Structures are given as structure tokens and as C-alpha cells.
Amino acid sequence: MSVSIARVPTRSASRYLQQLAKHWSHKMAVRFTEEEAEIEFPNGARLELKADSETLDVALTVPEGEDDARMRQVVAEHLDRFAFREAPLTFDWR
């Protein structure tokens, strides 16, 4: 398992979290509130999001054998679509 974590500065974290969760709920298992979300991808990856007034914390767990760089890109691109007014968002993946 590979775990990538990013703290994304934005004052609209809750809005982006909810938009992404609703968007992916049509295709994946999703649980979310205004402050937290958990999204399970078909390939076994899991995305956890936590929103506060200043940042969106992103934790992406990718199983062995899956392309973690590609999964980070998918998450970032989708969030940037919802954040079009302030995109691109800054992802400091670690």
C-alpha cells in the first residue's frame, strides 16, 4: 500500500469535498458529511478528505500494483474542475 497525503490551501474546502463526493457517488462507494468524506475506488484505492475553514486535507491510499502517481493526478484534476475559480489548487503530496 502506498499512502499519499496533501494539505490543500482553500477557503472552499467543504464545498469542493461535497461536490467531489456527490460526483463520484454515482460510480463508487462514498460516505460524506460537510467536513469529511471517504471514497472507495473499484481498484481498491481509498480517498479520505477532511475540510476546515482554511484547508482540504487529502489522504489517498493506493494498493500495491496500482499507479499511485496517476491516482494522485485523477484526484487533483477532479478537484481543480470544481475549484475552477481558484485552480489550479496546490497539492504538496508527501
Residue pairs with C-beta under 8 A, 6 or more apart in sequence:
1 61
1 62
1 63
1 64
2 61
2 62
2 63
2 64
2 66
2 68
3 59
3 60
3 61
3 62
4 58
4 59
4 60
4 62
4 68
4 71
4 72
4 93
4 94
5 57
5 58
5 59
5 60
5 93
5 94
6 57
6 58
6 72
6 91
6 92
6 93
6 94
7 55
7 56
7 57
7 58
7 92
8 55
8 56
8 57
8 58
8 79
8 89
8 90
8 91
9 54
9 55
9 89
9 90
10 16
10 54
10 55
10 56
10 83
10 86
10 89
11 53
11 54
12 83
12 86
13 51
13 52
13 53
13 54
13 55
13 56
14 34
14 35
14 51
15 82
16 51
16 56
16 79
16 82
16 83
17 32
17 34
17 35
17 36
17 37
17 49
17 50
17 51
17 56
18 32
18 34
18 37
19 82
20 37
20 39
20 49
20 78
20 79
20 82
21 30
21 32
21 37
21 39
21 49
22 30
23 78
23 82
24 30
24 39
24 78
27 42
28 39
28 40
28 41
28 42
29 39
29 40
30 37
30 38
30 39
30 40
31 37
31 38
32 38
32 49
34 51
35 50
35 51
35 52
36 48
36 49
36 50
36 51
37 47
37 48
37 49
38 46
38 47
38 48
38 49
39 46
39 47
39 48
39 49
40 46
41 47
41 71
43 62
43 63
43 66
44 62
44 63
44 66
45 60
45 61
45 62
45 63
45 66
45 71
46 60
46 61
47 58
47 59
47 60
47 61
47 75
48 58
48 59
48 60
48 61
49 56
49 57
49 58
49 59
50 56
50 57
51 57
56 79
56 89
58 75
58 91
60 68
60 71
60 72
60 75
62 68
62 71
72 91
72 93
76 88
76 89
76 91
79 89
80 87
80 88
80 89
81 87
83 89
